[in-house]
Amino acid sequence: MKAKASIVEPQSYSISELAREFEITTRAIRFYEDKGLLKPERHGQTRVYSPEERIRLKLILRGKRLGFSLDESREIIDMYDPAHGNVEQLQRLLERIAQKRAQLQQQLRDIESLMGELGEAEARAQAALVKSRNEESP
């Protein structure tokens, strides 16, 4: 019987490996590091990212896609506590999702209202243009 080859994840990642994997620039990763969101080890001038740092980067990018600020993402990520089932972290995430959803729903109502106002302004302008053209013709 042939043994299956196991896939072993590397114990560390370079900045360029993470940039390629997540399709972001190395500059973006350094930005997150400058903000204190990532804390890679250093071997001389080389940054070495652990699997935990890779996961943090993945969560930062997920938070960004969900519209969270870096501070909101940091708050949630820093609450990671697997020993206690991450209950507080998950509750905070749900609170932030509810807040973001409410904010987006308000923005949607604002956009719909503005679209209505634009439609009315457009109709008035078109009517005024037609009236102006009719008054100009003999």
DSSP file (Angstrom, degrees, kcal/mol; ACC not computed):
  #  RESIDUE AA STRUCTURE BP1 BP2  ACC     N-H-->O    O-->H-N    N-H-->O    O-->H-N    TCO  KAPPA ALPHA  PHI   PSI    X-CA   Y-CA   Z-CA
    1    1 A M              0   0    0      0, 0.0     2,-0.4     0, 0.0     0, 0.0   0.000 360.0 360.0 360.0 137.2    0.0    0.0    0.0
    2    2 A K        -     0   0    0      1,-0.0     2,-0.2     0, 0.0     0, 0.0  -0.725 360.0-127.1 -91.2 131.7    1.3    3.4   -1.0
    3    3 A A        -     0   0    0     -2,-0.4     2,-0.2     1,-0.1    -1,-0.0  -0.528  25.9-114.5 -76.9 142.5    1.4    6.1    1.7
    4    4 A K        -     0   0    0     -2,-0.2     2,-0.3     1,-0.1    -1,-0.1  -0.536  29.0-115.4 -75.3 140.1   -0.3    9.4    0.9
    5    5 A A        -     0   0    0     -2,-0.2     2,-0.3     1,-0.0    -1,-0.1  -0.600  30.6-138.3 -74.2 132.5    1.9   12.4    0.7
    6    6 A S        -     0   0    0     -2,-0.3     2,-0.7    -3,-0.0    -1,-0.0  -0.716   7.1-130.4 -94.9 145.5    1.1   14.9    3.4
    7    7 A I        -     0   0    0     -2,-0.3     2,-0.5     2,-0.0    -1,-0.0  -0.839  23.9-163.8 -94.8 119.9    1.1   18.6    2.7
    8    8 A V        -     0   0    0     -2,-0.7     3,-0.1     0, 0.0    -2,-0.0  -0.909  12.8-136.5-108.8 125.7    3.1   20.4    5.3
    9    9 A E        -     0   0    0     -2,-0.5    -2,-0.0     1,-0.1     0, 0.0  -0.539  32.3-103.2 -76.0 144.7    2.6   24.2    5.6
   10   10 A P        -     0   0    0      0, 0.0    -1,-0.1     0, 0.0     3,-0.1  -0.295  18.0-133.3 -64.6 153.8    5.8   26.1    6.0
   11   11 A Q  S    S+     0   0    0      1,-0.1     2,-0.3    39,-0.1    -2,-0.0   0.587  87.5  22.1 -83.6 -10.7    6.7   27.3    9.4
   12   12 A S        -     0   0    0     38,-0.2     2,-0.3    39,-0.1    38,-0.2  -0.987  65.4-152.3-152.9 161.1    7.5   30.8    8.1
   13   13 A Y  B     -A   49   0A   0     36,-2.5    36,-3.1    -2,-0.3     2,-0.2  -0.970  15.6-130.3-134.7 146.7    6.8   33.0    5.2
   14   14 A S     >  -     0   0    0     -2,-0.3     4,-2.0    34,-0.2     5,-0.2  -0.526  31.9-110.0 -87.6 164.9    8.6   35.9    3.5
   15   15 A I  H  > S+     0   0    0     32,-0.5     4,-2.3     1,-0.2     5,-0.1   0.881 119.9  51.9 -62.5 -37.4    7.0   39.2    2.8
   16   16 A S  H  > S+     0   0    0      2,-0.2     4,-2.3     1,-0.2    -1,-0.2   0.859 106.6  53.4 -70.5 -33.5    7.0   38.4   -0.9
   17   17 A E  H  > S+     0   0    0      2,-0.2     4,-2.6     1,-0.2    -1,-0.2   0.927 112.1  44.7 -64.3 -43.7    5.4   35.0   -0.4
   18   18 A L  H  X S+     0   0    0     -4,-2.0     4,-2.6     2,-0.2     6,-0.2   0.902 111.3  53.4 -67.3 -39.8    2.5   36.6    1.6
   19   19 A A  H  X>S+     0   0    0     -4,-2.3     5,-1.9    -5,-0.2     4,-0.7   0.925 112.5  44.4 -60.5 -44.2    2.2   39.4   -0.9
   20   20 A R  H ><5S+     0   0    0     -4,-2.3     3,-0.6     3,-0.2    -2,-0.2   0.938 113.4  50.6 -65.0 -46.7    1.8   36.9   -3.8
   21   21 A E  H 3<5S+     0   0    0     -4,-2.6    -2,-0.2     1,-0.2    -1,-0.2   0.909 120.8  33.0 -59.3 -44.2   -0.6   34.7   -1.9
   22   22 A F  H 3<5S-     0   0    0     -4,-2.6    -1,-0.2    -5,-0.2    -2,-0.2   0.389 105.6-124.1 -97.4   3.7   -2.9   37.5   -0.9
   23   23 A E  T <<5S+     0   0    0     -4,-0.7     2,-0.3    -3,-0.6    -3,-0.2   0.912  70.0 119.8  54.4  48.6   -2.4   39.5   -4.1
   24   24 A I      < -     0   0    0     -5,-1.9    -1,-0.2    -6,-0.2     2,-0.2  -0.825  66.5 -94.1-130.2 171.8   -1.3   42.7   -2.2
   25   25 A T     >  -     0   0    0     -2,-0.3     4,-1.6     1,-0.1     3,-0.2  -0.504  23.6-123.0 -87.0 157.5    1.9   44.7   -2.3
   26   26 A T  H  > S+     0   0    0      1,-0.2     4,-2.5     2,-0.2     5,-0.2   0.827 115.1  62.1 -64.5 -29.6    4.8   44.3    0.1
   27   27 A R  H  > S+     0   0    0      1,-0.2     4,-2.2     2,-0.2    -1,-0.2   0.899 100.5  51.9 -62.2 -40.1    4.2   48.0    0.9
   28   28 A A  H  > S+     0   0    0      2,-0.2     4,-2.2     1,-0.2    -1,-0.2   0.912 109.5  49.6 -62.5 -42.0    0.7   47.1    2.2
   29   29 A I  H  X S+     0   0    0     -4,-1.6     4,-1.9     1,-0.2    -2,-0.2   0.915 110.6  49.5 -64.5 -42.1    2.1   44.4    4.4
   30   30 A R  H  X S+     0   0    0     -4,-2.5     4,-2.8     2,-0.2    -1,-0.2   0.859 107.7  55.9 -63.9 -34.5    4.8   46.9    5.8
   31   31 A F  H  X S+     0   0    0     -4,-2.2     4,-1.9     2,-0.2    -2,-0.2   0.939 107.4  47.7 -61.4 -47.1    2.0   49.4    6.4
   32   32 A Y  H  <>S+     0   0    0     -4,-2.2     5,-2.4     1,-0.2     6,-1.0   0.860 112.1  51.1 -62.8 -34.2    0.1   46.9    8.5
   33   33 A E  H ><5S+     0   0    0     -4,-1.9     3,-1.7     4,-0.2    -2,-0.2   0.928 107.7  51.5 -66.7 -45.1    3.4   46.2   10.3
   34   34 A D  H 3<5S+     0   0    0     -4,-2.8    -2,-0.2     1,-0.3    -1,-0.2   0.835 107.4  54.1 -60.2 -32.8    3.9   49.9   10.9
   35   35 A K  T 3<5S-     0   0    0     -4,-1.9    -1,-0.3    -5,-0.2    -2,-0.2   0.476 119.1-113.2 -80.8  -2.1    0.4   50.1   12.4
   36   36 A G  T < 5S+     0   0    0     -3,-1.7    -3,-0.2     2,-0.2    -2,-0.1   0.588  87.1 116.3  83.0  10.0    1.2   47.3   14.8
   37   37 A L  S   <S+     0   0    0     -5,-2.4     2,-0.4    -6,-0.2    -4,-0.2   0.789  77.5  37.2 -80.8 -27.9   -1.1   44.8   13.3
   38   38 A L        -     0   0    0     -6,-1.0    -2,-0.2    -9,-0.1    -1,-0.1  -0.961  60.6-174.1-124.3 142.6    1.7   42.5   12.2
   39   39 A K        -     0   0    0     -2,-0.4    14,-0.1    -3,-0.1    -6,-0.0  -0.613  14.7-177.0-136.3  74.9    4.8   41.7   14.2
   40   40 A P        -     0   0    0      0, 0.0     9,-0.2     0, 0.0     2,-0.1  -0.307  29.4-111.2 -70.3 156.2    7.2   39.6   12.1
   41   41 A E  E     -B   48   0B   0      7,-2.2     7,-2.9     2,-0.0     2,-0.4  -0.436  31.9-134.3 -74.9 161.7   10.4   38.3   13.5
   42   42 A R  E     -B   47   0B   0      5,-0.2     2,-0.6    -2,-0.1     5,-0.2  -0.982  20.2-172.4-124.6 133.6   13.5   39.7   11.9
   43   43 A H  E >  S-B   46   0B   0      3,-2.7     3,-1.7    -2,-0.4     2,-0.5  -0.874  76.8 -55.6-117.7  93.2   16.6   37.9   10.8
   44   44 A G  T 3  S-     0   0    0     -2,-0.6     0, 0.0     1,-0.3     0, 0.0  -0.628 121.3 -20.2  70.2-124.2   18.9   40.7    9.9
   45   45 A Q  T 3  S+     0   0    0     -2,-0.5     2,-0.4    -3,-0.1    -1,-0.3   0.466 118.0 102.4 -91.5  -3.8   17.0   42.9    7.4
   46   46 A T  E <   -B   43   0B   0     -3,-1.7    -3,-2.7   -32,-0.0     2,-0.4  -0.676  65.5-140.5 -90.3 130.7   14.7   40.0    6.5
   47   47 A R  E     -B   42   0B   0     -2,-0.4     2,-0.5    -5,-0.2   -32,-0.5  -0.724  15.4-164.1 -84.6 135.3   11.1   39.9    7.8
   48   48 A V  E     -B   41   0B   0     -7,-2.9    -7,-2.2    -2,-0.4     2,-0.4  -0.978   4.2-157.5-125.4 118.5   10.0   36.4    8.7
   49   49 A Y  B     -A   13   0A   0    -36,-3.1   -36,-2.5    -2,-0.5    -2,-0.0  -0.806   7.3-143.1-101.2 132.6    6.3   35.8    9.2
   50   50 A S     >  -     0   0    0     -2,-0.4     4,-2.1   -38,-0.2   -38,-0.2  -0.341  33.1-101.6 -81.8 167.8    4.9   32.9   11.3
   51   51 A P  H  > S+     0   0    0      0, 0.0     4,-2.0     0, 0.0     5,-0.1   0.852 125.8  55.5 -58.0 -32.8    1.7   31.0   10.4
   52   52 A E  H  > S+     0   0    0      2,-0.2     4,-2.3     1,-0.2     5,-0.1   0.891 106.5  49.0 -67.4 -38.7    0.0   33.1   13.1
   53   53 A E  H  > S+     0   0    0      2,-0.2     4,-2.5     1,-0.2    -1,-0.2   0.878 108.3  54.4 -67.2 -36.6    1.1   36.3   11.4
   54   54 A R  H  X S+     0   0    0     -4,-2.1     4,-2.2     2,-0.2    -2,-0.2   0.914 109.3  47.7 -60.6 -43.3   -0.2   34.9    8.1
   55   55 A I  H  X S+     0   0    0     -4,-2.0     4,-2.5     2,-0.2    -2,-0.2   0.906 109.5  53.1 -65.5 -41.8   -3.6   34.3    9.7
   56   56 A R  H  X S+     0   0    0     -4,-2.3     4,-2.6     1,-0.2    -2,-0.2   0.925 109.4  49.1 -58.3 -44.2   -3.6   37.8   11.2
   57   57 A L  H  X S+     0   0    0     -4,-2.5     4,-2.4     1,-0.2    -1,-0.2   0.919 109.8  51.5 -61.6 -43.0   -2.9   39.2    7.7
   58   58 A K  H  X S+     0   0    0     -4,-2.2     4,-2.0     1,-0.2    -1,-0.2   0.909 112.2  46.4 -59.3 -42.7   -5.8   37.1    6.3
   59   59 A L  H  X S+     0   0    0     -4,-2.5     4,-2.7     2,-0.2    -2,-0.2   0.862 109.5  54.2 -69.8 -36.6   -8.1   38.4    9.0
   60   60 A I  H  X S+     0   0    0     -4,-2.6     4,-2.2     2,-0.2    -2,-0.2   0.938 111.3  45.7 -60.3 -46.3   -7.0   42.0    8.4
   61   61 A L  H  X S+     0   0    0     -4,-2.4     4,-2.2     2,-0.2    -2,-0.2   0.860 111.5  51.7 -67.9 -35.4   -7.8   41.7    4.7
   62   62 A R  H  X S+     0   0    0     -4,-2.0     4,-1.8    -5,-0.2    -1,-0.2   0.928 109.5  50.2 -64.7 -44.2  -11.2   40.1    5.5
   63   63 A G  H  <>S+     0   0    0     -4,-2.7     5,-2.9     1,-0.2     4,-0.4   0.894 109.0  52.4 -59.4 -40.4  -12.0   42.9    7.8
   64   64 A K  H ><5S+     0   0    0     -4,-2.2     3,-1.3     1,-0.2    -1,-0.2   0.919 107.7  50.8 -61.9 -44.0  -11.1   45.4    5.1
   65   65 A R  H 3<5S+     0   0    0     -4,-2.2    -1,-0.2     1,-0.3    -2,-0.2   0.835 108.7  52.8 -63.3 -31.3  -13.4   43.6    2.7
   66   66 A L  T 3<5S-     0   0    0     -4,-1.8    -1,-0.3    -5,-0.1    -2,-0.2   0.500 122.4-108.1 -82.1  -3.3  -16.2   43.8    5.2
   67   67 A G  T < 5 +     0   0    0     -3,-1.3    -3,-0.2    -4,-0.4     2,-0.2   0.629  67.4 149.0  89.4  13.5  -15.6   47.6    5.6
   68   68 A F      < -     0   0    0     -5,-2.9    -1,-0.3    -6,-0.2    -2,-0.1  -0.544  46.9-119.9 -80.2 146.4  -14.0   47.5    9.0
   69   69 A S     >  -     0   0    0     -2,-0.2     4,-2.5     1,-0.1     5,-0.2  -0.330  29.8-106.6 -72.0 165.6  -11.4   50.1   10.0
   70   70 A L  H  > S+     0   0    0      1,-0.2     4,-2.8     2,-0.2     5,-0.2   0.883 122.8  52.8 -63.1 -36.6   -8.0   48.9   10.9
   71   71 A D  H  > S+     0   0    0      2,-0.2     4,-2.5     1,-0.2    -1,-0.2   0.905 109.0  48.7 -65.5 -40.3   -8.7   49.7   14.5
   72   72 A E  H  > S+     0   0    0      2,-0.2     4,-2.0     1,-0.2    -2,-0.2   0.922 113.0  47.7 -64.1 -42.8  -11.9   47.7   14.4
   73   73 A S  H  X S+     0   0    0     -4,-2.5     4,-3.0     2,-0.2     5,-0.3   0.928 111.3  50.8 -62.7 -44.5  -10.1   44.8   12.9
   74   74 A R  H  X S+     0   0    0     -4,-2.8     4,-3.0     1,-0.2    -2,-0.2   0.927 108.3  52.6 -58.5 -46.0   -7.3   45.0   15.4
   75   75 A E  H  X S+     0   0    0     -4,-2.5     4,-0.5     1,-0.2    -1,-0.2   0.921 114.6  41.3 -57.1 -46.4   -9.8   45.0   18.3
   76   76 A I  H >< S+     0   0    0     -4,-2.0     3,-0.9     1,-0.2    -2,-0.2   0.926 116.1  48.2 -69.9 -45.5  -11.5   41.8   17.0
   77   77 A I  H >< S+     0   0    0     -4,-3.0     3,-1.6     1,-0.2    -2,-0.2   0.898 107.9  55.5 -63.3 -40.8   -8.3   40.0   16.1
   78   78 A D  H 3< S+     0   0    0     -4,-3.0    -1,-0.2     1,-0.3    -2,-0.2   0.649  96.8  66.5 -68.5 -13.9   -6.7   40.8   19.4
   79   79 A M  T <<  +     0   0    0     -3,-0.9    10,-0.4    -4,-0.5    -1,-0.3   0.457  68.4 136.0 -85.0  -0.1   -9.6   39.2   21.2
   80   80 A Y    <   +     0   0    0     -3,-1.6    -3,-0.0    -4,-0.2     5,-0.0  -0.267  18.9 159.2 -53.1 122.4   -8.7   35.8   19.9
   81   81 A D    > > +     0   0    0      1,-0.1     5,-2.1     2,-0.0     3,-1.7  -0.568  14.1 173.0-149.8  76.2   -9.0   33.4   22.8
   82   82 A P  G > 5S+     0   0    0      0, 0.0     3,-1.4     0, 0.0    -1,-0.1   0.755  75.9  69.9 -62.5 -23.4   -9.4   29.8   21.7
   83   83 A A  G 3 5S+     0   0    0      1,-0.3    -2,-0.0     2,-0.1     0, 0.0   0.786 108.7  35.9 -64.1 -26.0   -9.1   28.5   25.3
   84   84 A H  G X 5S-     0   0    0     -3,-1.7     3,-1.1     0, 0.0    -1,-0.3   0.049 122.2-100.4-116.1  24.0  -12.5   30.1   26.0
   85   85 A G  T < 5 -     0   0    0     -3,-1.4    -2,-0.1     1,-0.2     5,-0.1   0.582  54.4 -90.9  73.4   9.5  -14.1   29.3   22.6
   86   86 A N  T 3><S+     0   0    0     -5,-2.1     4,-2.8     1,-0.1    -1,-0.2   0.774  78.5 150.5  58.6  27.2  -13.6   32.9   21.3
   87   87 A V  H <>  +     0   0    0     -3,-1.1     4,-2.5    -6,-0.3     5,-0.2   0.928  69.3  44.5 -58.9 -49.2  -17.0   33.8   22.7
   88   88 A E  H  > S+     0   0    0      1,-0.2     4,-2.5     2,-0.2    -1,-0.2   0.902 114.0  50.9 -64.2 -39.6  -16.2   37.5   23.4
   89   89 A Q  H  > S+     0   0    0    -10,-0.4     4,-2.4     1,-0.2    -2,-0.2   0.932 112.2  46.1 -62.1 -46.0  -14.4   37.8   20.0
   90   90 A L  H  X S+     0   0    0     -4,-2.8     4,-2.4     2,-0.2    -2,-0.2   0.882 111.8  51.3 -66.8 -38.0  -17.4   36.4   18.2
   91   91 A Q  H  X S+     0   0    0     -4,-2.5     4,-2.2    -5,-0.2    -1,-0.2   0.920 111.4  47.5 -63.8 -42.5  -19.9   38.6   20.1
   92   92 A R  H  X S+     0   0    0     -4,-2.5     4,-2.6     2,-0.2    -2,-0.2   0.899 110.5  52.6 -64.8 -40.0  -17.8   41.7   19.2
   93   93 A L  H  X S+     0   0    0     -4,-2.4     4,-2.5     1,-0.2    -2,-0.2   0.925 109.2  49.2 -60.6 -44.6  -17.7   40.6   15.6
   94   94 A L  H  X S+     0   0    0     -4,-2.4     4,-2.3     2,-0.2    -1,-0.2   0.887 110.5  51.1 -63.0 -38.5  -21.5   40.2   15.5
   95   95 A E  H  X S+     0   0    0     -4,-2.2     4,-2.4     2,-0.2    -2,-0.2   0.938 111.5  47.2 -62.0 -46.3  -21.8   43.7   17.1
   96   96 A R  H  X S+     0   0    0     -4,-2.6     4,-2.7     1,-0.2    -2,-0.2   0.882 111.0  51.6 -64.3 -38.5  -19.5   45.2   14.4
   97   97 A I  H  X S+     0   0    0     -4,-2.5     4,-2.8     2,-0.2    -1,-0.2   0.926 110.3  48.9 -63.3 -44.0  -21.4   43.4   11.6
   98   98 A A  H  X S+     0   0    0     -4,-2.3     4,-2.4     2,-0.2    -2,-0.2   0.912 112.8  47.9 -62.3 -42.3  -24.7   44.7   12.9
   99   99 A Q  H  X S+     0   0    0     -4,-2.4     4,-2.5     2,-0.2    -2,-0.2   0.926 113.0  47.6 -63.5 -44.9  -23.3   48.2   13.1
  100  100 A K  H  X S+     0   0    0     -4,-2.7     4,-2.6     1,-0.2    -2,-0.2   0.908 111.6  50.6 -63.7 -41.9  -21.8   48.0    9.6
  101  101 A R  H  X S+     0   0    0     -4,-2.8     4,-2.5     2,-0.2    -1,-0.2   0.919 111.1  48.3 -62.4 -43.9  -25.1   46.7    8.2
  102  102 A A  H  X S+     0   0    0     -4,-2.4     4,-2.1     2,-0.2    -2,-0.2   0.909 111.9  50.2 -62.8 -42.1  -27.1   49.5    9.9
  103  103 A Q  H  X S+     0   0    0     -4,-2.5     4,-2.3     1,-0.2    -2,-0.2   0.926 112.3  46.5 -61.6 -45.2  -24.6   52.0    8.5
  104  104 A L  H  X S+     0   0    0     -4,-2.6     4,-2.4     1,-0.2    -2,-0.2   0.871 110.1  53.4 -67.1 -36.8  -24.9   50.6    5.0
  105  105 A Q  H  X S+     0   0    0     -4,-2.5     4,-2.2     2,-0.2    -1,-0.2   0.896 109.8  48.4 -65.2 -38.4  -28.7   50.5    5.1
  106  106 A Q  H  X S+     0   0    0     -4,-2.1     4,-2.6     2,-0.2    -2,-0.2   0.914 111.1  50.2 -66.1 -41.8  -28.7   54.2    6.1
  107  107 A Q  H  X S+     0   0    0     -4,-2.3     4,-2.6     1,-0.2    -2,-0.2   0.891 109.2  52.2 -62.2 -38.1  -26.3   54.9    3.2
  108  108 A L  H  X S+     0   0    0     -4,-2.4     4,-2.6     2,-0.2    -1,-0.2   0.913 109.8  48.1 -64.2 -42.5  -28.6   53.0    0.8
  109  109 A R  H  X S+     0   0    0     -4,-2.2     4,-2.4     2,-0.2    -2,-0.2   0.914 112.0  50.5 -63.0 -41.4  -31.6   55.0    2.0
  110  110 A D  H  X S+     0   0    0     -4,-2.6     4,-2.5     2,-0.2    -2,-0.2   0.911 111.4  47.8 -62.6 -42.3  -29.6   58.2    1.5
  111  111 A I  H  X S+     0   0    0     -4,-2.6     4,-2.7     2,-0.2    -2,-0.2   0.916 111.0  50.6 -65.1 -43.4  -28.6   57.1   -2.0
  112  112 A E  H  X S+     0   0    0     -4,-2.6     4,-1.9     2,-0.2    -2,-0.2   0.902 111.9  48.2 -61.8 -40.5  -32.2   56.2   -2.9
  113  113 A S  H  X S+     0   0    0     -4,-2.4     4,-2.3     2,-0.2    -2,-0.2   0.927 112.3  48.5 -64.8 -45.3  -33.4   59.6   -1.7
  114  114 A L  H  X S+     0   0    0     -4,-2.5     4,-2.7     1,-0.2    -2,-0.2   0.892 108.3  54.3 -62.9 -40.0  -30.7   61.4   -3.6
  115  115 A M  H  X S+     0   0    0     -4,-2.7     4,-2.2     1,-0.2    -1,-0.2   0.903 108.8  49.6 -60.8 -40.4  -31.5   59.5   -6.7
  116  116 A G  H  X S+     0   0    0     -4,-1.9     4,-2.3     2,-0.2    -2,-0.2   0.920 111.3  48.3 -63.4 -43.8  -35.1   60.6   -6.4
  117  117 A E  H  X S+     0   0    0     -4,-2.3     4,-2.6     1,-0.2    -2,-0.2   0.892 110.8  51.1 -64.4 -39.6  -34.1   64.2   -6.0
  118  118 A L  H  X S+     0   0    0     -4,-2.7     4,-2.6     2,-0.2    -1,-0.2   0.901 109.2  51.4 -63.3 -40.5  -31.8   63.9   -9.0
  119  119 A G  H  X S+     0   0    0     -4,-2.2     4,-2.4     2,-0.2    -2,-0.2   0.914 111.4  46.9 -62.5 -43.1  -34.7   62.5  -11.0
  120  120 A E  H  X S+     0   0    0     -4,-2.3     4,-2.4     2,-0.2    -2,-0.2   0.920 113.1  48.3 -65.2 -43.5  -36.9   65.4  -10.0
  121  121 A A  H  X S+     0   0    0     -4,-2.6     4,-2.4     1,-0.2    -2,-0.2   0.893 112.1  50.2 -63.7 -39.5  -34.2   68.0  -10.8
  122  122 A E  H  X S+     0   0    0     -4,-2.6     4,-2.6     2,-0.2    -1,-0.2   0.922 110.3  49.1 -64.4 -43.9  -33.6   66.4  -14.1
  123  123 A A  H  X S+     0   0    0     -4,-2.4     4,-2.4     2,-0.2    -2,-0.2   0.908 112.4  48.2 -63.6 -41.9  -37.3   66.4  -15.0
  124  124 A R  H  X S+     0   0    0     -4,-2.4     4,-2.5     2,-0.2    -1,-0.2   0.913 112.6  48.8 -64.2 -41.8  -37.6   70.1  -14.0
  125  125 A A  H  X S+     0   0    0     -4,-2.4     4,-2.1     2,-0.2    -2,-0.2   0.904 112.3  48.0 -65.6 -40.9  -34.5   71.0  -16.1
  126  126 A Q  H  X S+     0   0    0     -4,-2.6     4,-2.5     2,-0.2    -1,-0.2   0.908 112.5  49.2 -65.7 -41.0  -35.8   69.1  -19.1
  127  127 A A  H  X S+     0   0    0     -4,-2.4     4,-2.5     1,-0.2    -2,-0.2   0.911 111.5  49.1 -64.5 -41.5  -39.2   70.8  -18.8
  128  128 A A  H  X S+     0   0    0     -4,-2.5     4,-2.6     2,-0.2    -1,-0.2   0.882 110.8  51.0 -65.0 -37.0  -37.6   74.2  -18.5
  129  129 A L  H  X S+     0   0    0     -4,-2.1     4,-2.4     2,-0.2    -2,-0.2   0.921 110.7  47.6 -65.9 -44.2  -35.5   73.5  -21.6
  130  130 A V  H  X S+     0   0    0     -4,-2.5     4,-2.3     2,-0.2    -2,-0.2   0.926 113.4  48.7 -61.8 -44.5  -38.5   72.4  -23.6
  131  131 A K  H  X S+     0   0    0     -4,-2.5     4,-2.1     1,-0.2    -2,-0.2   0.912 111.2  50.4 -61.7 -43.1  -40.4   75.5  -22.5
  132  132 A S  H  X S+     0   0    0     -4,-2.6     4,-1.4     1,-0.2    -1,-0.2   0.904 111.5  47.7 -62.6 -41.9  -37.4   77.7  -23.4
  133  133 A R  H  X S+     0   0    0     -4,-2.4     4,-1.3     1,-0.2    -1,-0.2   0.882 111.3  51.3 -66.4 -38.1  -37.1   76.2  -26.9
  134  134 A N  H  < S+     0   0    0     -4,-2.3    -2,-0.2     1,-0.2    -1,-0.2   0.854 109.1  50.3 -67.7 -35.2  -40.9   76.6  -27.4
  135  135 A E  H  < S+     0   0    0     -4,-2.1    -1,-0.2     1,-0.2    -2,-0.2   0.812 108.5  53.4 -72.5 -28.8  -40.7   80.2  -26.5
  136  136 A E  H  < S+     0   0    0     -4,-1.4    -1,-0.2    -5,-0.2    -2,-0.2   0.794  92.1  86.4 -76.5 -28.7  -37.8   80.8  -28.9
  137  137 A S     <        0   0    0     -4,-1.3     0, 0.0     1,-0.1     0, 0.0  -0.510 360.0 360.0 -79.7 142.5  -39.6   79.4  -31.9
  138  138 A P              0   0    0      0, 0.0    -1,-0.1     0, 0.0    -4,-0.1   0.467 360.0 360.0 -74.3 360.0  -41.8   81.7  -34.0
